[in-house]
Amino acid sequence: MKIYRYLTGQDNDDFCHRVTQALNDGFELHGAPTLTFDSKRGIVICGQAITKEVPGKTYEPGMSLSGK
């Protein structure tokens, strides 16, 4: 089974740590990151798709997709 997740957050160290943790948990980057500007809050929001192969599992709706 392949897991897909899309991480989003403010463009800061916390977001980078979340992506780094996911990479260290076996996820791989999928495509280019995205950026948008939230004019109400005055901040840049990042997004990064990640995927992970999980052998021996079958996808079921409602299951956790954290990959752990």
Stockholm file with secondary structure:
# STOCKHOLM 1.0

chainA/1-68         MKIYRYLTGQDNDDFCHRVTQALNDGFELHGAPTLTFDSKRGIVICGQAITKEVPGKTYEPGMSLSGK
#=GR chainA/1-68 SS CEEEEEEEEESSHHHHHHHHHHHHTTCEECSCCEEEEETTTTEEEEEEEEEEECTTCCCCTTCCCSCC
#=GC SS_cons        CEEEEEEEEESSHHHHHHHHHHHHTTCEECSCCEEEEETTTTEEEEEEEEEEECTTCCCCTTCCCSCC
//
